[in-house]
Amino acid sequence: MIITKNECQLGEAPVWFTKDKSFFWLDYLKNILYRYDLESKITKMINLNFDLPLGGLVIYDKNGKFLIGASNGIYLINNNGEI
């Protein structure tokens, strides 16, 4: 099943967030966090502005925070892209 047709250069690190029924993934080369909302069927792009390349995405807590690895460190962000 294809959930969205976007122009990822290197889409990786898929994560399902049960609380708000959303699917997240990174484009490692474009510096973008994607969020697909299962109920609305809308995909949002969140520009991150981290030093490339990105290295990974993991769920940090049940409130929608993630850890994202970048070339200069590890960042804690919420699911709207705020650090």
Sequence and secondary structure as in RCSB ss.txt:
>XXXX:A:sequence
MIITKNECQLGEAPVWFTKDKSFFWLDYLKNILYRYDLESKITKMINLNFDLPLGGLVIYDKNGKFLIGASNGIY
LINNNGEI
>XXXX:A:secstr
        SSEEEEEEETTTTEEEEEETTTTEEEEEETTTTEEEEEE    SS  EEEE  TTSEEEEEETTEEE
EEETTS  
